Amino acid sequence: MERSQLTGALIMAGAVFQMIFFLWATARRSYVALALPVMAALAAISALAFWIGWTMFTAESELGEEELEEEEAIP
């Protein structure tokens, strides 16, 4: 796994974790009037972060096959 793919996976995990944490915290108290607009904004930001992470995770390598072979040959 390349560095950009690892970064993408970490961004996706962070987006999911912070949304789950927010939903859990919201369920503990009755702050619905405040929580609904904040939840909508947070959901949009989380979705954007997840999409960026997914794009980074699924991106193909910029190196060609020859460069990959040369990189693997170097000790």
SERO-4910 file (N, C-alpha, C, O; in steps of 0.05 Angstrom, whole numbers):
BEGIN
 pado doro    nc1    nc2    nc3   cac1   cac2   cac3    cc1    cc2    cc3    oc1    oc2    oc3
  Met    A     17    -23      0      0      0      0     18     25      0     36     27     16
  Glu    A     12     43    -18     28     67    -21     20     87      1      0     84     15
  Arg    A     37    107      3     33    128     23      6    143     19     -8    148     38
  Ser    A      0    149     -6    -25    164    -12    -50    146     -6    -70    156      4
  Gln    A    -47    120    -11    -69    102     -4    -73     99     26    -95     99     36
  Leu    A    -51     98     40    -52     98     69    -64    123     81    -81    122     99
  Thr    A    -57    146     69    -68    171     78    -98    172     72   -114    181     89
  Gly    A   -106    162     49   -134    161     42   -150    143     61   -172    150     69
  Ala    A   -139    120     68   -152    102     87   -155    115    115   -175    112    128
  Leu    A   -134    130    123   -136    144    149   -156    166    149   -170    170    169
  Ile    A   -159    181    126   -179    202    124   -207    190    126   -224    200    139
  Met    A   -211    167    112   -237    154    112   -244    145    141   -266    149    150
  Ala    A   -225    132    154   -229    123    181   -235    146    200   -253    144    217
  Gly    A   -221    168    197   -225    191    214   -253    203    210   -266    211    229
  Ala    A   -262    205    184   -288    216    178   -310    199    190   -329    209    202
  Val    A   -307    173    188   -328    155    199   -327    156    230   -349    157    242
  Phe    A   -304    156    242   -302    157    271   -314    183    282   -329    182    301
  Gln    A   -308    206    270   -318    231    281   -348    233    278   -361    245    295
  Met    A   -359    222    256   -388    223    253   -402    204    273   -423    212    285
  Ile    A   -391    180    277   -402    162    297   -400    174    325   -419    173    341
  Phe    A   -378    187    331   -374    199    358   -395    222    362   -406    225    383
  Phe    A   -399    238    341   -418    260    343   -447    249    347   -461    259    364
  Leu    A   -454    228    332   -481    217    336   -484    205    363   -506    208    375
  Trp    A   -464    192    374   -465    181    401   -468    203    421   -484    201    440
  Ala    A   -453    225    419   -454    247    437   -481    261    436   -492    270    456
  Thr    A   -492    263    412   -518    276    409   -540    259    422   -559    270    433
  Ala    A   -538    233    420   -558    215    432   -559    216    462   -579    210    475
  Arg    A   -537    224    474   -536    225    503   -551    249    515   -560    247    538
  Arg    A   -553    271    501   -566    295    511   -588    303    491   -589    294    468
  Ser    A   -606    320    500   -628    330    483   -621    358    473   -633    377    483
  Tyr    A   -603    360    454   -596    386    442   -605    386    413   -590    394    396
  Val    A   -629    377    408   -638    373    380   -638    399    364   -630    399    341
  Ala    A   -647    421    376   -649    446    362   -622    456    353   -619    467    331
  Leu    A   -602    451    369   -574    459    361   -561    437    345   -545    443    327
  Ala    A   -567    412    352   -552    390    340   -560    385    311   -543    377    295
  Leu    A   -585    390    303   -593    384    275   -578    401    254   -568    389    235
  Pro    A   -575    427    257   -560    442    237   -530    435    238   -517    433    217
  Val    A   -520    431    262   -492    423    265   -487    396    253   -467    391    239
  Met    A   -506    377    257   -504    350    246   -505    351    216   -490    336    203
  Ala    A   -521    368    204   -523    370    175   -496    380    164   -486    369    144
  Ala    A   -485    400    176   -459    410    167   -437    390    171   -420    386    153
  Leu    A   -437    377    194   -417    357    199   -419    333    180   -399    322    172
  Ala    A   -444    325    174   -448    303    155   -437    310    128   -425    293    114
  Ala    A   -441    335    119   -431    344     93   -401    344     93   -388    335     73
  Ile    A   -389    354    114   -359    354    115   -348    326    117   -328    320    105
  Ser    A   -361    308    132   -353    281    134   -355    266    108   -337    251    100
  Ala    A   -376    271     93   -380    259     67   -358    268     48   -347    252     32
  Leu    A   -352    294     49   -330    305     32   -303    293     39   -288    285     21
  Ala    A   -298    291     65   -272    279     74   -271    249     66   -250    240     58
  Phe    A   -293    235     69   -293    207     61   -289    204     31   -274    186     22
  Trp    A   -301    221     15   -298    220    -14   -269    226    -22   -258    212    -39
  Ile    A   -256    245     -9   -228    251    -14   -211    227     -7   -193    220    -22
  Gly    A   -216    216     17   -201    192     25   -205    169      6   -185    155      0
  Trp    A   -229    164     -3   -235    142    -22   -220    147    -48   -209    128    -59
  Thr    A   -220    172    -57   -206    178    -82   -176    173    -79   -164    161    -97
  Met    A   -165    181    -57   -136    176    -52   -130    146    -49   -110    136    -59
  Phe    A   -148    132    -36   -144    103    -31   -146     87    -57   -131     68    -60
  Thr    A   -164     94    -75   -167     79   -100   -151     89   -123   -153     77   -145
  Ala    A   -136    110   -119   -120    121   -141    -98    102   -149    -86     88   -133
  Glu    A    -94    101   -175    -72     83   -185    -45     97   -181    -43    121   -178
  Ser    A    -25     81   -181      2     91   -177     11    108   -200      4    103   -223
  Glu    A     25    130   -194     35    147   -215     60    136   -228     67    144   -250
  Leu    A     73    117   -215     97    105   -226     89     85   -248     70     70   -245
  Gly    A    105     84   -269    101     64   -289    111     37   -280    124     35   -259
  Glu    A    106     16   -296    115    -11   -288    146    -12   -287    157    -26   -269
  Glu    A    159      1   -305    189      0   -305    200     14   -280    219      3   -268
  Glu    A    188     36   -272    198     50   -248    192     33   -223    208     34   -204
  Leu    A    170     19   -222    164      2   -200    184    -21   -197    193    -27   -175
  Glu    A    192    -33   -220    212    -54   -220    238    -44   -210    252    -57   -195
  Glu    A    246    -20   -219    271     -8   -211    271     -2   -181    290     -6   -167
  Glu    A    248      7   -171    245     14   -143    247    -11   -125    259    -11   -104
  Glu    A    236    -34   -135    237    -59   -120    265    -71   -121    273    -84   -102
  Ala    A    281    -65   -142    307    -77   -145    327    -63   -127    348    -75   -119
  Ile    A    322    -38   -119    341    -23   -102    338    -34    -73    316    -34    -63
  Pro    A    360    -42    -61    359    -53    -34    354    -33    -13    352    -40     11
***
